[in-house]
Amino acid sequence: MKRLLSVIIVVMLMVTSFVPFAYATEEKAFEGDSDRIQILFTHDLHSHLDPFKVDGEMAGGFARLKTLIDDKRYDAENEGIATLLVDAGDFSMGTLYQTIYEKEAPEITLLGYLGFDATVFGNHEFDYRSIGVSNMFSAAVANEETLAPSEIAFGMTEGVRLPEFLVSNIDWEVNNSEDNMLVKDALDNYGAKEYVIIEKNGIRIGLFGIVGQDAEDCAPESGIDFGDIVTAGKETVAKIKAEGADLIICLSHSGVWEDEDKSEDEILAKEVPEIDVIISGHTHTKLDEAIIHGNTHIVAAQEYGKYLGELDLVKNEEGRWSLENYEHIPVNAEIEEDAYIGSIVDRYKAMINEHYLAQFGYEYDTVLAVNDVQFTPFAEFGRVHEEDTLGSIIADSYIYAVEQAEGENYEKVYATVAPNGTIRDSFGKGEITVWDVFNVQSLGIGPDRIVGYPLVSVYLTGAELKVLAEVDVSVTSLMSAAQLYPSGIRWEYNPNRLILNKVTHVEFVDENGEAYPIENDELYRCICGLYSAQMLGSVTDLSYGLLSIVPKDKDGNPITDYEAHLVYDSEGREVKEWYALATYFDSFPENEDGVSVVPDDYETPEGRKLAIDDKSLGAILKAPSKVMKMVYGIIAAVVVLIVLIISGIVCIIKRRKKSKGRA
């Protein structure tokens, strides 16, 4: 009898232990509230699958994000409230996980595991060009159909459910190139849509995705033509409304800007007022309060998964939706990590070591140096036009890497530049690992199809180097990504002078810190990343010919194919930007423990970009640039014309007076 009683108790315990699990996963028996909805959202995750440091504290991480999402959904479902989970693009590119982007599609696959309903392109999804996008989608579809050993260990019986992929403003007819069709076929294979209607608790939600003009400009190698977001928005919304949607949401990788007239998502909200919600990606903005135009709510939750955005809406008397709650929920160390998602992330780390870092002789946690320098935190980096030691150490690493790669065949590098727009993170104090270095210089891919932008060797005249300095000083105020951080060269400028005429002096600086002059007509070898070289070549067109930079080969011939001028090491391998920085850290003098130490020299700026704040008339007018000489010439011509006109009028008046006197 006692034995039977024990068996009964054990069985009862086993049954009751499964009750919470069943309750949490079954569909609710009661109807939900069709007048309320909770929208959870992210954007600009940039391959940040792991937690990372923000002001000394750990933030983000998909395992924590999963726990937070599940908790929010569970609470909402208990109240009968519909929950939607969406992402607004740039889910990839930014950490070492992007190195398996084409083979494993870890970013979009994990969006599926986290339960995202939909996502959209960002410009960085095209960093590996059309073939990279195509390979990523193929890998994602394969992941949907197969199970990994870790998944089986967690009791999984089916593959991941991938999020809907939405894009409504690709103009396939304008461009039917091979690259374009490659992306189209990949999207068709994935099952991408122009828009989708999802029903949640009786609410018919229309979702569509767009990519804005600035984002398109930031993906010069995409091969894709994105149409006008307003035109596409109007056409797509009309289709969604025809299907009887109760709520219309746009996943926009366009962004918001300080200038409302140039703020693409605000323009969209004004021009397509039927949109209820715009999830605004691309500009990495954290909108503490929703921007509201009419009945359209624009929301944004910064970058990297630091926050989970939450927008709670309630249907109003007009049949539209009113804001009930809007907040950014920190994804921090207080949130427990989901063990299952953590196991998948760990599997991806092993792949990174095996398939990518092994060829460089590194592992992701290899310590390159210890650091006690206070580099600018990334949240503040590049916000002000000034010399920054983070940019300086990157630019310095390019010279070091070329010297090491070329050995006895090294040809002098006079100058290097690292633009703000290609620097993606900063360094904290303590150990600096391969992981940290890659995150700082994580963009791009080379013609070798190995991740990372390679270094490029170009030649510029002395006059063009002075124009380069002017680009940094004058254009940065209009576009912060254009700010340049130099090595081997320095410039002085007066912020009180007119735009395109601010630089007053440019000179070279040798390894001992001694300055020497630049000759306007001489050719000088310069080093930068592949993307940066391409941008240098576009300065003339972008400035409508006011500024002219034509990158050349050593014989002075204009370069048309930058990939033909890459820097290679002695074994014929492309020298990657991030690898240049890694080896530079590894080269610093070692401490007693045999670990390289970042020099204190990088604690303070050394005068590579020096502002001379002189408001005197002489300082403002002296040594005008070529552009200002043209402006002065035009002004002089206008003044002469005005004088001639006035003189003519005076002569006419005098003649008329004389005529009247004779009469």
C-alpha positions in Angstrom: 0.0 0.0 0.0 2.8 2.4 0.9 4.5 1.7 -2.3 1.3 2.3 -4.3 0.8 5.6 -2.4 4.3 6.7 -3.3 3.8 6.0 -7.0 0.5 8.0 -6.9 2.3 11.0 -5.3 5.1 10.9 -7.8 2.7 10.8 -10.7 0.7 13.7 -9.3 3.9 15.7 -8.9 4.9 15.0 -12.5 1.5 16.1 -13.8 1.4 19.3 -11.8 4.9 20.1 -12.8 3.7 20.3 -16.5 0.7 22.6 -15.7 2.6 25.9 -15.9 4.2 24.9 -19.1 1.0 23.9 -20.7 -0.7 27.1 -19.5 2.0 29.3 -20.9 2.1 27.8 -24.4 -1.6 27.0 -25.1 -3.8 29.5 -27.0 -6.0 31.5 -24.7 -9.6 30.2 -24.4 -11.0 33.7 -24.1 -11.2 36.4 -26.7 -8.7 39.2 -26.5 -9.3 43.0 -26.4 -9.6 44.1 -30.0 -9.2 47.7 -29.0 -5.7 47.5 -27.6 -2.3 46.4 -28.9 1.3 46.2 -27.6 4.0 46.7 -30.2 7.5 45.6 -29.3 10.3 46.7 -31.6 14.0 47.0 -32.3 16.2 48.3 -35.1 19.9 48.7 -36.0 20.8 45.5 -34.0 24.0 45.2 -36.1 24.9 41.6 -35.2 25.0 42.4 -31.4 24.0 38.9 -30.4 26.1 39.1 -27.2 25.9 41.6 -24.3 28.4 44.5 -24.6 29.6 47.3 -22.3 27.9 50.7 -22.2 29.5 53.1 -19.7 31.0 50.1 -17.8 27.8 48.2 -17.6 26.7 45.2 -19.7 23.8 45.8 -22.0 21.9 44.0 -24.8 22.3 40.4 -25.9 19.7 38.2 -27.6 19.5 35.7 -24.7 18.3 38.5 -22.4 16.2 40.1 -25.1 14.4 36.7 -25.5 13.5 36.6 -21.8 12.3 40.2 -21.8 10.1 39.6 -24.9 8.6 36.5 -23.5 7.8 38.2 -20.2 6.1 41.2 -22.0 4.1 38.9 -24.3 3.0 36.7 -21.4 1.8 39.7 -19.4 0.0 41.2 -22.4 -1.7 37.9 -23.2 -2.9 37.5 -19.6 -4.8 40.8 -20.1 -6.0 39.6 -23.5 -3.9 42.3 -25.3 -2.5 41.6 -28.8 1.3 41.7 -29.1 3.4 42.4 -32.2 7.2 42.1 -32.4 9.0 43.8 -35.3 12.4 45.1 -36.4 13.3 48.0 -38.7 16.5 46.8 -40.4 20.3 46.7 -40.1 20.0 43.6 -38.1 23.4 42.5 -39.4 27.0 43.9 -39.6 28.8 45.2 -36.5 30.4 42.2 -34.7 32.2 39.0 -35.5 28.9 37.2 -35.9 28.7 39.0 -39.3 31.6 36.8 -40.5 29.2 33.9 -40.8 26.4 36.0 -42.3 26.5 34.2 -45.6 27.0 30.7 -44.3 24.6 30.7 -41.3 22.5 33.9 -41.4 22.7 34.0 -37.6 21.0 37.4 -37.2 17.8 36.9 -39.1 17.6 33.3 -37.8 17.8 34.5 -34.2 15.1 37.0 -35.0 13.0 34.0 -35.8 13.9 32.2 -32.6 13.0 35.3 -30.6 9.6 35.3 -32.3 9.8 38.5 -34.5 6.8 38.8 -36.7 8.6 40.9 -39.4 11.7 42.8 -40.5 13.0 44.9 -43.4 16.3 45.6 -45.2 18.8 48.1 -43.8 21.6 49.4 -45.9 24.1 47.2 -44.1 22.4 44.1 -45.1 24.1 44.9 -48.5 27.6 45.2 -47.1 28.6 41.9 -48.8 26.9 43.0 -52.0 24.1 41.2 -53.8 25.8 37.8 -53.7 26.1 38.2 -49.9 22.4 39.0 -49.5 21.5 36.0 -51.7 23.7 33.6 -49.7 22.3 34.9 -46.4 18.7 34.3 -47.4 19.5 30.8 -48.7 21.2 30.0 -45.4 18.2 31.3 -43.5 15.7 29.2 -45.5 17.9 26.2 -44.8 17.9 26.9 -41.1 14.1 27.0 -41.2 14.1 23.4 -42.5 16.8 21.8 -40.3 17.6 21.4 -36.6 21.0 21.8 -35.0 22.2 19.3 -32.3 21.7 22.0 -29.6 18.1 22.4 -30.6 17.5 18.7 -30.5 19.0 18.7 -27.0 16.5 21.3 -26.0 13.6 19.2 -27.1 13.0 21.0 -30.4 11.0 19.0 -33.1 10.7 21.7 -35.7 13.1 24.3 -37.2 12.8 28.1 -36.6 9.9 30.2 -37.9 11.6 33.0 -39.8 10.1 36.6 -39.6 8.2 38.0 -42.6 10.5 40.0 -44.8 8.9 43.1 -46.1 10.1 45.6 -48.7 7.7 47.7 -50.8 9.9 50.2 -52.6 12.4 48.3 -54.7 12.0 49.3 -58.3 12.7 46.0 -60.1 11.8 47.5 -63.5 14.3 50.3 -63.5 17.2 48.0 -62.9 17.2 44.4 -64.2 20.9 43.9 -63.8 22.3 40.5 -62.8 22.9 41.7 -59.2 19.3 43.0 -59.0 17.8 39.8 -60.2 20.0 37.8 -57.8 18.5 39.7 -54.9 15.0 39.3 -56.3 15.4 35.5 -56.7 16.6 35.3 -53.1 13.7 37.3 -51.8 11.2 35.2 -53.8 12.9 32.0 -52.4 12.6 33.4 -48.9 9.0 34.4 -49.4 9.4 38.1 -49.0 6.4 40.3 -49.5 5.5 43.9 -50.3 3.2 43.9 -47.3 1.4 41.4 -45.1 -1.8 41.4 -43.0 -1.4 39.7 -39.6 -4.4 39.2 -37.4 -3.9 39.4 -33.6 -6.8 39.1 -31.2 -9.2 40.2 -34.0 -7.0 43.2 -35.0 -6.0 43.1 -38.7 -2.6 44.6 -38.8 -1.1 45.8 -42.1 2.7 45.8 -42.2 5.0 47.0 -44.9 8.7 47.9 -45.2 10.7 50.6 -46.9 14.3 51.8 -47.3 14.9 55.6 -47.5 17.1 57.7 -49.7 19.9 58.3 -47.2 20.1 54.5 -46.5 20.3 53.8 -50.2 23.1 56.3 -50.5 24.9 54.4 -47.7 24.8 51.2 -49.7 26.7 52.1 -52.9 27.4 48.4 -53.7 23.9 47.1 -53.3 23.0 47.1 -57.0 19.4 47.9 -55.9 17.3 50.9 -56.8 14.9 51.9 -54.1 12.0 54.0 -55.1 10.6 57.1 -53.4 9.3 56.2 -50.0 6.3 58.5 -50.2 5.2 57.2 -53.6 5.7 53.6 -52.4 4.0 54.4 -49.1 0.9 55.8 -50.8 0.6 52.8 -53.2 1.1 50.2 -50.5 -1.1 51.7 -47.9 -3.9 51.8 -50.5 -3.6 48.1 -51.0 -3.5 47.4 -47.3 -6.6 49.5 -46.7 -8.4 47.7 -49.5 -7.9 44.5 -47.5 -9.6 46.0 -44.5 -6.7 46.5 -42.1 -7.5 48.0 -38.7 -3.9 49.3 -38.1 -1.1 50.2 -40.5 2.5 49.9 -39.5 5.5 50.9 -41.6 8.9 49.3 -40.8 11.1 52.1 -42.1 14.9 52.1 -42.6 14.9 55.8 -43.4 15.4 57.7 -40.1 14.6 60.9 -38.4 16.8 64.0 -38.5 17.0 67.3 -36.6 15.9 69.3 -39.7 12.2 68.3 -39.9 12.1 69.2 -43.6 14.8 66.6 -44.3 13.6 64.0 -41.8 12.5 61.2 -44.1 10.2 59.4 -41.7 8.5 62.7 -40.7 8.0 63.5 -44.4 6.4 60.1 -44.9 4.1 60.6 -41.9 2.9 64.0 -43.3 2.5 62.7 -46.9 0.9 59.4 -46.0 -1.3 60.2 -43.0 -3.1 56.8 -43.1 0.0 55.2 -41.5 -0.6 54.7 -37.8 2.9 53.8 -36.7 6.4 54.2 -38.2 9.2 52.2 -36.6 12.1 54.4 -37.5 15.5 52.7 -38.1 18.8 53.8 -39.8 19.7 57.0 -37.7 20.2 55.1 -34.4 17.8 57.5 -32.8 16.4 57.1 -29.3 13.1 59.1 -29.3 12.2 59.6 -25.7 8.9 60.9 -26.8 7.0 59.6 -29.9 6.9 62.1 -32.8 3.3 62.5 -33.7 2.1 64.0 -37.0 -1.7 63.9 -37.2 -2.5 60.3 -36.2 0.9 58.9 -37.1 3.3 57.9 -34.3 7.0 57.7 -35.1 9.1 55.7 -32.6 12.7 54.7 -32.3 14.8 52.8 -29.7 18.5 53.5 -30.4 20.8 50.7 -31.5 22.4 47.3 -30.8 19.4 46.1 -28.7 20.3 48.3 -25.7 16.6 48.8 -25.4 13.4 47.0 -26.3 10.9 49.6 -27.6 7.3 49.3 -26.4 4.4 51.2 -27.9 0.9 50.5 -26.5 -2.0 51.8 -28.5 -5.8 52.0 -27.9 -8.4 52.5 -30.5 -10.1 55.9 -30.2 -13.6 57.1 -31.2 -12.5 58.1 -34.7 -11.4 54.5 -35.4 -7.7 55.5 -35.3 -5.2 54.7 -32.5 -4.1 56.8 -29.6 -1.0 56.5 -27.5 -1.5 54.7 -24.2 2.1 54.0 -23.3 5.5 54.4 -24.9 8.8 53.4 -23.3 12.3 52.0 -23.8 13.0 49.0 -21.6 16.7 48.5 -20.8 18.1 45.1 -21.8 20.5 44.9 -18.9 22.2 42.4 -16.5 19.2 42.3 -14.3 17.4 40.2 -16.9 18.1 36.5 -16.9 19.5 35.0 -20.1 17.4 32.4 -22.0 19.5 29.2 -21.9 18.3 28.0 -25.2 19.2 31.2 -27.1 22.5 31.3 -25.2 23.3 27.8 -26.5 22.7 28.9 -30.1 24.9 31.9 -29.7 27.7 29.8 -28.3 27.5 27.5 -31.3 27.9 30.5 -33.6 31.0 31.6 -31.6 32.6 28.2 -32.3 31.9 28.7 -36.0 33.5 32.1 -36.0 36.8 30.7 -34.6 36.8 27.8 -37.0 35.6 29.4 -40.2 37.0 33.0 -39.9 39.5 33.8 -37.2 41.7 30.7 -37.7 43.0 32.1 -41.0 44.3 35.1 -39.1 45.8 33.1 -36.2 43.3 34.4 -33.7 40.4 33.4 -31.6 37.6 35.8 -30.7 38.8 36.1 -27.0 42.5 36.5 -27.8 43.9 39.4 -25.7 45.8 41.8 -27.9 46.7 44.5 -25.3 45.7 46.0 -22.0 44.5 49.6 -22.0 44.4 52.4 -19.4 43.6 55.1 -21.9 40.2 56.8 -21.7 39.1 56.7 -25.4 35.9 58.6 -26.3 32.8 56.4 -25.7 31.2 55.5 -28.9 27.9 57.3 -28.0 29.9 60.5 -28.0 32.4 59.8 -30.8 32.3 62.1 -33.8 29.5 64.3 -32.4 31.9 67.3 -32.4 34.4 68.2 -35.1 37.7 67.7 -33.4 40.8 65.5 -33.3 40.0 62.2 -31.5 42.6 59.7 -30.3 40.3 56.8 -31.2 40.5 57.9 -34.8 44.2 58.6 -34.5 45.1 55.1 -33.3 43.1 53.6 -36.2 44.8 55.9 -38.8 48.3 55.1 -37.3 47.6 51.4 -37.5 47.3 51.7 -41.3 50.8 52.9 -41.7 52.2 50.2 -39.4 50.2 47.5 -41.2 51.5 48.6 -44.6 55.1 48.7 -43.4 54.7 45.1 -42.0 53.0 43.8 -45.1 55.5 45.2 -47.6 58.7 44.6 -45.6 61.8 45.4 -47.7 59.5 46.6 -50.5 57.8 49.2 -48.4 57.1 52.4 -50.2 56.7 55.5 -48.0 53.1 56.3 -46.9 52.7 60.0 -46.4 49.2 60.1 -45.0 46.3 57.9 -43.9 42.7 58.8 -43.0 40.0 57.0 -41.2 36.5 58.4 -41.6 34.0 58.6 -38.8 31.4 56.7 -40.7 33.5 53.5 -40.8 34.3 53.4 -37.1 31.6 51.4 -35.3 32.7 51.2 -31.6 35.2 52.3 -29.1 37.6 50.8 -26.5 37.1 50.7 -22.8 39.8 50.3 -20.1 41.1 46.9 -19.4 41.8 44.0 -21.8 41.4 44.6 -25.6 40.5 41.4 -27.4 40.2 40.5 -31.1 36.4 40.7 -30.5 36.8 44.4 -29.4 39.0 45.3 -32.3 36.8 43.7 -34.9 33.8 45.6 -33.5 35.5 48.9 -34.0 36.4 48.2 -37.7 33.7 45.7 -38.6 32.4 46.9 -42.0 32.7 45.5 -45.5 34.2 42.7 -47.5 37.0 42.4 -50.1 37.1 40.9 -53.5 38.6 37.8 -51.8 35.1 37.3 -50.3 36.7 37.4 -46.8 35.0 39.7 -44.3 36.5 43.1 -43.7 37.3 46.1 -45.9 40.9 45.9 -47.2 43.3 48.8 -47.3 43.8 50.6 -50.6 46.9 52.5 -51.8 46.2 55.7 -53.8 48.2 58.8 -54.8 47.0 62.4 -54.3 48.6 65.6 -55.2 49.5 68.1 -52.5 46.7 70.3 -53.6 44.3 67.4 -53.3 45.5 66.7 -49.8 44.6 70.3 -48.9 41.1 69.7 -50.4 40.9 66.5 -48.3 41.4 68.7 -45.2 38.7 71.0 -46.4 36.3 68.1 -46.8 36.9 67.2 -43.1 36.5 70.8 -41.9 33.6 72.0 -44.0 31.5 68.9 -44.8 31.5 67.4 -41.3 29.0 70.1 -40.2 26.6 68.8 -42.9 27.4 65.1 -42.6 29.1 63.8 -39.4 30.1 60.5 -41.1 32.5 62.5 -43.3 34.8 63.6 -40.4 38.3 62.4 -41.1 41.0 61.3 -38.6 44.5 61.6 -40.1 47.9 60.2 -39.6 51.1 61.6 -41.1 49.4 64.9 -41.9 47.9 67.8 -39.9 45.9 70.9 -40.7 44.9 74.2 -39.2 41.5 75.8 -39.8 39.6 78.9 -38.8 36.0 78.1 -37.9 35.0 81.7 -38.6 35.8 81.5 -42.3 33.2 80.6 -44.9 32.4 77.0 -45.8 34.9 75.4 -48.2 37.4 78.1 -47.2 38.1 77.2 -43.5 41.5 75.4 -43.8 44.4 77.8 -43.5 47.4 75.5 -43.4 48.3 71.8 -44.1 51.6 70.1 -43.6 53.2 66.6 -43.2 54.4 65.3 -39.9 57.2 62.7 -39.7 57.5 59.8 -37.2 59.5 62.2 -34.8 56.7 64.8 -34.8 58.6 67.2 -37.1 56.6 69.1 -39.7 57.6 69.5 -43.3 55.8 71.2 -46.3 53.5 69.8 -48.9 54.1 70.6 -52.5 50.9 71.2 -54.5 52.0 69.5 -57.7 53.8 66.5 -56.1 52.1 63.0 -55.9 52.0 61.4 -52.4 51.1 57.9 -51.4 48.1 57.7 -49.1 46.3 54.7 -47.4 42.7 54.3 -46.5 40.0 51.6 -46.5 38.3 50.4 -49.7 35.0 52.1 -48.9 36.8 55.4 -48.0 38.7 55.3 -51.2 35.5 55.0 -53.2 34.1 57.9 -51.3 37.2 60.0 -52.0 36.6 59.4 -55.7 33.0 60.7 -55.4 33.9 64.1 -53.8 34.1 65.9 -57.1 30.6 64.8 -58.1 29.1 65.3 -54.7 30.4 68.8 -54.5 29.3 69.6 -58.1 33.0 70.2 -59.0 33.6 72.8 -56.3 36.0 70.4 -54.7 38.2 68.1 -56.7 39.9 64.9 -55.6 40.9 62.3 -58.2 42.7 59.3 -56.6 45.6 58.1 -58.9 48.1 55.4 -59.3 51.8 56.1 -58.8 52.2 57.2 -62.4 49.4 59.8 -62.0 46.7 57.9 -63.9 43.2 58.3 -62.5 42.0 55.1 -60.7 38.7 53.6 -61.9 39.0 50.2 -60.2 40.0 50.6 -56.6 40.1 46.8 -56.1 43.1 46.8 -58.4 45.1 48.9 -55.8 44.6 46.9 -52.6 47.4 46.4 -50.1 48.6 42.7 -49.8 50.9 41.0 -47.4 53.9 38.8 -48.4 51.6 35.8 -48.8 49.3 37.6 -51.2 46.4 38.2 -48.7 44.4 41.4 -48.5 45.3 43.5 -45.5 42.0 44.2 -43.7 41.3 47.4 -41.7 40.5 45.5 -38.5 43.5 43.2 -38.9 45.8 46.3 -39.3 44.4 47.6 -36.0 44.8 44.2 -34.3 48.4 43.8 -35.2 49.1 47.4 -34.2 47.8 46.7 -30.7 49.8 43.5 -30.6 53.0 45.5 -31.5 53.0 47.8 -28.5 55.7 47.3 -25.7 54.8 44.6 -23.3 54.3 44.7 -19.5 55.9 42.3 -17.0 53.2 39.7 -17.9 54.1 39.7 -21.5 51.0 41.6 -22.7 51.1 44.6 -25.0 50.2 48.0 -23.3 48.4 50.8 -25.2 50.8 53.9 -25.0 49.8 56.8 -22.8 50.4 59.0 -25.9 46.9 58.2 -27.0 45.4 59.8 -23.8 45.4 63.3 -25.3 45.2 64.8 -28.8 48.5 66.0 -30.4 47.3 68.7 -32.7 46.5 66.8 -35.9 43.4 69.1 -36.4 43.9 72.5 -34.9 41.2 75.1 -34.7 42.5 78.8 -34.8 39.6 80.9 -33.5 40.5 84.2 -35.1 37.6 86.6 -35.9 39.7 89.4 -37.4 38.9 90.5 -40.9 42.5 89.7 -42.1 42.3 86.2 -40.8 38.9 85.6 -42.4 40.0 86.9 -45.8 43.6 85.8 -46.2 44.8 82.9 -48.3 41.5 82.2 -50.0 40.9 78.7 -51.4 40.2 78.1 -55.0 36.5 78.0 -54.3 36.7 81.3 -52.5 38.7 82.9 -55.3 35.8 82.0 -57.6 33.3 83.4 -55.1 35.4 86.6 -54.7 35.5 86.8 -58.5 31.8 86.4 -58.8 31.2 89.0 -56.1 33.6 91.4 -57.8 31.8 90.9 -61.1 28.5 91.5 -59.5 29.8 94.7 -57.8 31.2 95.9 -61.1 27.9 95.2 -62.8 26.0 97.1 -60.1 28.4 100.0 -60.4 27.9 100.0 -64.2 24.1 99.9 -63.8 24.1 102.7 -61.3 26.5 104.7 -63.5 24.2 104.2 -66.4 21.2 105.2 -64.5 23.0 108.3 -63.2 24.0 109.2 -66.8 20.4 108.8 -68.0 19.1 111.0 -65.2 21.7 113.7 -65.9 20.9 113.7 -69.6 17.2 114.0 -68.8 17.9 117.0 -66.5 19.9 118.7 -69.2 17.2 118.1 -71.7 14.6 119.7 -69.4 17.0 122.6 -68.8 17.2 123.4 -72.5 13.5 123.2 -72.8 
